[in-house]
Amino acid sequence: MPPLALTLGDPAGIGPEIALAAWLGRGGLNPLPPFFLVADPAFVERAADRMGLPVPVAEIDPETAAEVFPRALPVVALPSGTAIAALPGRPDSVYAGAVIESITAAVGFVKAGRAAAIVTNPIAKFVLTRAGFAHPGHTEFLAALAVAPGRTPPRPVMMIWSQDLSVVPVTIHVPLRAVPDLLTQDLVEETARIVVRDLKERFGLPEPRLVLAGLNPHAGEAGTMGSEDRDVLAPAVARLRGEGIDIRGPLPADTLFHARARETYDVALAPTHDQALIPIKTIAFDDGVNVTLGLPFIRTSPDHGTAFDIAGQGIARPDSLVAALRLAERLARNAGIAKASGAEVIPISAYAGRPSQMRHFDPDDEL
């Protein structure tokens, strides 16, 4: 399998140093899959020297990355040859072009079969926006790169994955007051279908089990605490179940995330960003992984930001990046196995495929 392509991220953030730290932890009983960093090799060397990290850097092509990986951090130079001189904790839009170029090149390598998957280091959207970046965010830019210019991009879905819990926010970075208007039956259904498709094709789950959290307290209590659960979410669940999708809900969000409840599903969908991310960041703060579903290639990312406030101090932990690299490799391998006739695909979630061991709360039980 080809190596993984790791993007630079914002060069003033913690991306460069966690990439270096991840490479240092590459060996042992559970070695990291080979990856290469798309960046300015000289900048990466200076970052290693500044941090006092014994990381040799080798400028390579993607095809030689796996061979070089055991003895040096493979770095594929930016196609433009741009030199980077960013300082830790000092974001500067002058390097926005290099950040964008790293992402674009990495996607190109994956589409050309020169990399198995893309793992993205964190970026700062405000830095890119100052330089004229026109996309709402990182994920939307990746979706645009997935198709030819002028074509309609696929709809990406953000899933945060960990060994013990995986969640999907149906709405993402929007004010709470806007959620009821954005939360349509079509949106819920489309999100669930994308989740199910990728869980089958990439996570190896033949019959994914989903739950949908309610928007309102007690999932609305039959409309007495808001009508959205009754009029939007429940019809969406009914239609999805009619299509053969194993999904339950809307269920009270406050009882969805304890240990016994988590054993009864593979992924929890939640109407709002914080409903989904608060429980997983409580359970898996250091090793959660952002997985973008719905793209024609595999993309994972650490579940944290640029952390400008601690960049360059040597205290940034690479755990989430390491988890993102491991998951990307497993997803890429599963996707390859799934295309091979008769091959077995191994589920990769701790609770995946387990039969439900308890009858979960039904909305009617709450009345």
Protein Blocks (a to p, Z undefined) as FASTA:
>chain_A
ZZddddebjaklmmlmmmmmmmmmmgcjkdcddddddddfklmmmmmmmnopacdddddd
fklmmmmmmmoccddddfklpacfbdehiacfklmmmmmmmmmmmmmmmmnopafbdcdd
dddfklmmmnopabfblklmmmmmmpcehiacdddddddddfkbccddfbfcdcfklmmm
mmcfklmmmmmmmmmmmmmmmnopabacdddddfbghhlnnoinojklmmmmmmmmmmmm
mnopaceddddfklmmgmklmmmpfbdcdfbfklmmmmmmmmmmmlgccddehiabdcdd
ddbdfklmlgonlpacfklmmmmmmmmmmmmmmmmmmmpghiacddfbfkgoiacfbdcd
dfklmZZ
